[in-house]
Structures are given as structure tokens and as C-alpha cells.
Amino acid sequence: SKQTYGVTASRAAKLKSYAPTANFTATWKRSDALKVSMDSTNTTPIIPENFPVISNKVWQWDTWPLTGMNTKPITYKGWHVIMSLVAPRTIPYGDRHWVARIGYYYSRDGHNWKYGGQLMDEARGIGCMEWAGTAIKTGKNTVRQIYTTVGAKRGGSTCRTTPPFDVKQRLAISKGKIHADSKGVWFTGFTSHKIIAQPDGKFYQTQAQGIAPYDYAFRDPFMFRNPKDKKVYAVFEGNTGGVTGSHRCSSRDLGNLPPGHTVDPESTKFTGNIGLMVATNSALTKWKLLPPLLSANCVNRQTERPHVVIKNGLYYLFTISHKFTYAPGVTGPDGVYGFVGSSLRSDYQPMNGSGLVLGNPPEAPEQNYSHEVLPNLMVQSFIDQVPTANGPRFGGTLAPTLQLGIDGANSYLTRILPYGYIPAMAGN
Ligand code: FRU
């Protein structure tokens, strides 16, 4: 049971809407974040410490199903397919980011996944790590993988194997073919890679503008065709352009703050945003950066893996965020946050008044992460770590999928589904 928030579906449909190219950025306000509260409708159920593991070979985290341009997961020749960031289980769990690669899994039922190996040949890649993105079947058996290429090879061929790692982030695309027979799925191609976006320093912070320890972000593209204008867009995680600390918290960033609430000057360094870019050719190799859709200035410095769900004519913008990335004076759990709008660029309002959709239980604050809300409102994520009497048990495997119900700006956890249940919504 919870109080419902004022933005009903009919009110959400009337929220101010702008052209996708317009210079309007909605804000997740400090006053919204102050409303974060947890109850049975938004608290992720506890995962038992004896959870099952999909692959003993690899740590598995950020995951995205093979979809069509309409964001719906699809099968290929009857196989369900997902991509995940993977790293060998032989390395310490915390080191996985520095050697992350995109791996693929397939199943007959959207549940019993078999690890198929790496999607792309790393020797032919541009960067040193592959971070999250989206995989879309764009032709009969053509798959385009848009992703984050991280770091640059030294002398064009070798990557650092010890810290400090180069975390330069650029968005890239590569194309290949999917194949399947009665035994499984495999891919060919993905040998040529094209950089399609880099931060401009104005809308999106560059690596040079980011000051440690608040590392910049320019990653996690989610690509889809907008049904309203039929153009192909990608949303991604960025930070507000400019040198860390140069942002001034505006009244639109802050909202109506309760009397006595102070804004620690350090908050100016927390400038997560959700970026937007539009494809300008049909091969999807040319893109134009547009102003961010939403900013979290003075609220949170990471709005990761943003994605869009279009439901009953409303646009839902979801993103994942962490407790440790909140600005001083505001807080919330690791989990998935959401905003509802009337079109792709609109005056997005936070779901449930605060933005919080599903957060980790206080007893297991790092239990789930990297949630993705699918068009059927199933939420898939991975198990990060589960506390046990002997310290944390690291997951690196898929968590139970959760079913959401949504009504306007209100969301409700309605059902716990099996571990890693990511069924396709359409065949082909
Ligand atoms: C979220 C994330 C993504 C990034 C990846 C790197 O879990 O931080 O933003 O693509 O993990 O491992």
C-alpha cells in the first residue's frame, strides 16, 4: 500500500512536449529526490544467498536482449538471445569492468540461458573494454550492436593490463550476422567498428573536464525508433558539459525545497544527465548529438543505462543509479528510477513523486543493479552482491526478474518471476 502520486495517465499525456531537437532539458529535482521513500511497492525482494549461477565461466552483469527497433525483445529462429557484459570468473569480481566484453547467451524459453561466447573479436575492436549498449536486428539476419568502447589501444594494438586504466568513453557501432541451427546460436562479422559519438564539452562533459574522483560518463547507448517521427534515436548516460564543479545549481535543479534544507556546495559536482542523439543516415554510422533529455544536476552524478518504454502513448524514461552517487543532502537506494513524459522530449515528471521505481532492500543495499524495464514492464537486472554471515557473496549472474505495474506516474511491484527470465515478445 502506498500513497498515489498526483500525475495520472491523463495528466501525464498533457505534460509539455517539445521537438526532439529542441533545447529543453527536464530536471530530476533535489525536491523530488527528497521524497524518496520505500515500501512494498518499490522494494526489491531479498535474494537468498544460495542463488543459482548461469555460467561458471564468466561474471555476467549489464544485460540487454536482442530487440527490434521498436525496443521489443525478439527471437531468432525460435531462440531467445541476450547480450551481457562478461569477464572471466578467474579475476576478482571488482576488476571485471577493466576487461569487460560483450558476451551472448541463448535459450529456448527466455530462461535457461547457455553462454555462447564473445560477440565481437576483441583484436579487431577499437578500444580496450566494451561497456553497455543495445543489440538490434535491423535486417533478415543483420544485427547492429551499438555500445560503449572504453579506452584506446596503445600503439594501436595493446591495452593496459594494470591500473591506471584509461576510461575514455566513446559510443560505437558494429554490424554482424546472427546464425542459428537446432543446437544453438552464433554470430559472424562485427569486425569493423565505427565511433559515432564523443562528448562535445557543452551539453556533455568530456574526459578532460571531469575531475577525479567524480569520473565523467559518456556511455550506455540505448537505440530505438521513435514511433512519433520514425527517426532512430539513442539515449545514453552523460554528465552536464563543463569542468566538474563549474555548474551552478539553478532553481530548476533544486525545485521547492523545504525550509532549512541546505545545498552543500559540493553538490555542484553531481551532474548526471540522460543524453539524446539522432541517426542521420540509414546505416546508423552517422549521428548528431542533441541536448540532454533530462539532467540530475545537484542531485546525482550517475544516470546509467537510460532506456525508453513507450506505453499507452506515454514515454517512460528509466535509468539506474546508486546510493553512493547521490549529492550530499539527498539519498536513495541503488535501483531503477523513472520519469514519465508526453513525448520523447517533454517535461518529464518523476515516477512516484521521487523518481524511485525499484530500490534494493536496506538489508542488502548492493543486491541488484543494472535494471532494464522491458516493454512488457518486466524488469531484468543482475545480482551484484548478497550479504552472508561470511561476507558478501558476489553474483555476476542474472537476478529474479520482477514484474511492474504502471499507472501514469505510479509504479508497483506486482510479481517475482524466475531468475534471468527475459522472454522475447515477438518471433521472427
Ligand atoms: C552499470 C555500468 C554501466 C557500464 C558498465 C561498466 O552497471 O556502470 O554504466 O556500461 O557498468 O561495467
Residues whose N, C-alpha, C, O or C-beta is under 5 A from the ligand:
A	BS01	FRU	D62 H97 A100 W131 A132 R219 D220 E304 R305 S370
